[in-house]
Amino acid sequence: MKPLFHHSQLRAALEKGHCEPGTGKLGLEFEQFILDKRCNTVSYFGTGGVEEILKTLQERTGWEPYLDQGHLVALTAADGRAITLEPGGQIEFGSTPCADMQALNAEVAHYRGLLAGIREDTGYCFLALGANPSQRPDEIRRLPKSRYDYMEPWLQEADELGIWMMKTTAGVQVNFDHYDEADAMRKLRAVYMLAPVFNAMFANSLVRAGELSGFMSWRGHVWTKTDNSRCGIFERFTKPGCTFDDYIEWMLDIPMLFLERGGKPVDKRGQSFRAMYEAGEVTEADWDLHLSTPFPEVRFRPQVELRCADAVPPHYALALTALVEGLFYDDDALKQAIALTEHWNHGERLEAWHQAHRSALAGTTADGKKLLDYARELLHLAKPSATADPFLDPLRELLDDGRSLAERTALELEGGGQIGGADLEAVLSQYCCAYTS
């Protein structure tokens, strides 16, 4: 592949996310922890390990296996569905871009059936929480995936909780399309502006490593102390008038992690992509790879990827996707959603974000309102299609109650401090998805 020389080639990677108005699709990715009957994390390695689970799933689905350093680390269906693994052995399902919520629900249901079979065989629990409730990162052996050989040492040096992020957190991501550059940037801006509200609604990581974390969204807090060069809420993208060129300039200055040459990663930690681009030493594939290395609350991949939510049970993940449809595929709803927090300055937005991590929907904002108030207003603004509307019911019930999943857990575990035994088992049983075929 020829080196990149033209600015238009940088833009083209983002323009791939364009679609015709009215044809926008939805994609969902959600992660879970795999725990054994004693509530311990199932290792990737050895008998009964996660690699064996993937091999069993490959036999049952016929999906294409992907090997890294001789180890099975992913499966891909012919239609694009995928089962992948995160550094601590978290299992992740990625849907295809679906035309409607029914199609997405069918893909999720098929995956749930696959996990139900594994659960019957092993007794393992596929846990939908934002943080590992029983293990610390130093108790989990990292996945043998070559890109993590460069990510792990970089994140160890970047900030204090990068390894917690890699090995002990799990999230939900929703992907959706844009029609042109202006629409893409408007949607990116909206997610950045609303990130505290999304995080508060889907806060689900009160417990970490056998103790109360002190946060309703420990996962959200962890991201604030992972790598501020590539994670968080970036003020430049909350302002009107941003363009693809602004996004490209930001990406060119994010420190590199690695490139691939001959199918193998090459260490480029801390080096400048801009310098290599200007020297004509990088390719289109290098640029696409580099675009995958920031982890903010929202990014282009090349669709808009919303990254604000903790891992939650599938019916809540589907509710988040239906909310995205109702907000981001309706012009009036999107305009009103942007206006909802437009009066916050950057400092106030960051404080609301930290409030979401600490207190979820009970968190307060600079204008004296609770994040619950904003969440209810946001849900009211959504205009989902008739077929998507029923998928919002779990979120409606949650906001009527006024407490996130984490806040509900907090009520059950009043007393604080270390937890374990029956208390820990109660948390796990509540959120361990009881999959049935």
C-alpha angles and dihedrals in degrees: 000000000000120000119260112261106153130069088221089068090058090051093046091066089061095040089061086080093064120110136170115278111267094025099082117141135203130231128188132199122182132175132209138183120240112222130179127227090279092054092251123137113263109237121233089229134071138010112347091009130141092265089059090049090055091048090053091048090049091053092049097045106029088224118159113268122225118207127199119188088346094306126114107241106157146018126210128194122217090251093053103263111140143193112204138167133237123217096271094047095268108158118228132195119205120193128208118256098279126206093217144001093263091060091046092048090052091055091048091048091053091051092047088054091053091052091046088060092051091048091052090051098045111016088235121152122227100210123204102204131124093233135034103259098201113030139057119220093253088060093057123076110224123245113263095241116139098224089059089060086073101031096054099056091041092053092044088062099035097067143333102270105039093109091049087055094050100045108023111034133079131187148175124244127192120199123201138168136252131211102216140341095284092049092047093052092044090055093045089050092049094055092048090050094048098039094108091054094048091047092050093050094050100036107143111150110088093134126061129173096344097313142080107270097210089240133085086214106033087165090058092049092048090059090058089061101040108081120328092197090069108014136067138029114326115208095212090066096051091065123089119251099041116152139196087262090061090051091047093050089051092049093048089059099046108106113255124243104189145324130215123243122175091355093303130100119252119206112249099153113166095359123131119258088193091060093049091046093051089049091052092242100126134071138213089264090053091053092049090050092048090051087061095057103075116082107194126147088274135010143162117264079170091284117057108277115202109206104172102106134090117229108280134175113286097258089058091045088053089048090055089051092050089050089053090052091050094049107033102037095051117071097208093047091049093050091050092045091054091049091052095080100013091112092064116099118219095266091050091048092052091048090051088050091052089046088055090054094048102037109008112203092358090062117115129225133215091265092057096254126124122244085240088066091053092045092053091048091049093051090048090054094054117106105193123180117263090256093049096046098083091056088066092064096095090052092047090053092047094051092044087056089046098222133099120227089263092052090052090052090050090058090053092050101045110161097059129208124081117004131190145129113039093002093055091044089052091054092048095047091051095055103027101107110237096218119199127180 
